[in-house]
Structure formats: structure tokens, C-alpha cells
Amino acid sequence: MDFTELVASRRSIRAYKADKPVDNATISEIIGFAQQAPSWKNSQTGRYYAVTTPEKLAEIKEKALPEFNRNNCKDAPALIITTFVKARAGFERDGSATNELGDEWGAYDLGLQNQLFILKARELGLDTLIMGIRDEKALREALSIPDTEEVVAVISLGYRDIDPDMPKRKATEDIVKFF
């Protein structure tokens, strides 16, 4: 599948095949690919917490996700929690912010990584849903995420059990200004 087809086939999936697990080697391959994303001064501050055991999946879904997201990923065999190391991307060595965005650069860099994550997953026949509405404190407690990291998203990962149409996109002329 070429890149255009890959991007066109990617969807936010809310129904997964419950009987088809994702092995840790595949998850590591996807994360390794995502790690190739550019980052502020090559700081590579993205971090991943892969949840694959039935017991931990049930705990995270119950304690850290609101009901609608719990339903969206109820059969997902893996959840990937993404974080970034605070006060590194977008900061000078002395700890001062390089520009007005500060830690938003860490989120930007992680977004680049997460984009590669979901595209590599799709290339391997897997699908994802990025969920930003989650209980950060419950995630920190359940996965021992340190305070030095900012919790950003939970990505469900698995094999799709539905094939939704592509949502409508804005026209290019509605989102660009040429000067």
C-alpha cells in the first residue's frame, strides 16, 4: 500500500475484534517507528506505556476512561498511554523557555510521534483511536507515571471490526492563506 492509500484508509476505530490480540513485538515495532519522528533539538521526550494484559486493560478502562471512551475501546486488546518529559522540548539548558510555547513543544513533538504511531499501526493492519478525555491521576497511579511526564493521550490499538466511511474534510481553500 502506498502512502496516499495508507493515509486514506486510516480511521478512528471504535470497534475491535475481541479475539485477536496484538503481541508486544508488534507494539515495540510500531513505537520504534514512531520514535523516528523529528523532535525539538532531537530531545525525543515522548514516552509510551503499553497495556496489554487483560487485568490491567480492565483496570485502565474502568478507572481511567469515561463511559463513552470505555465503550469505544471495550474490545481493544491494547491501550497505549502517551506522555512526554516536561520542561525539555522548547526549553534551554538553564530551564528557561525558548519561546512563548514552552511545554507545548513537548505536546507538538509527541503529536508527531503519535501520527507515525497510528500510520505504522495501519500499515501493519491494525487500527487506533486517540482518546484525550481520560483520568490523568488514575493513569499515573495505575502505571507509575512520574510527575516529570505530562500525560497526553490514550490510544486504543487492535484489529478493526467495522469499516467506517471517511468523515468529511474541510476544503483546502478554507484552511490556507497564501501570501
MOVEN-V719383 format. One line per field, one symbol per residue. phi: phi as a letter, one per 30 degrees, with the letter a starting at -180 (. if undefined). psi: psi as a letter, one per 30 degrees, with the letter a starting at -180 (. if undefined). burial: 1 if it has 24 or more other ideal C-beta (glycine too) atoms within 12 Angstrom, else 0. A space follows every 50 residues. Layout:
# MOVEN-V719383
phi->???
psi->???
burial->???
This chain:
# MOVEN-V719383
phi->.ddddeddddbdccabddcbdcdddddddddddeddddbehhdhddbbbc cbdeddedddddccbdeddeddbecddbbcccbbddhbdjbdddjdddbd dhddddddddddddddedddededicbbbccccacedddeddchddddcc dcbccdblcdcbbdddddcddeddbbbcb
psi->kleeeeeffkljkgkljfgjlkleeeeeeeeeeeffklljhhfhfkkkjk jfkeeeeeeeeeffkleeeeefgegkfkkjkkllklhdkgllfgfkkeaf fbffeeeeeeeeeeeeeeeeeeegglllkkkfjljeeeeeefghklffkk kelkjkkakkglillklkllkeffgkkk.
burial->00000000111111010000010001100110111010110011111111 11000010011011100011011111111111111111111000000000 00101111111111111111111101111110011100100110100011 11111111110000000000000000000
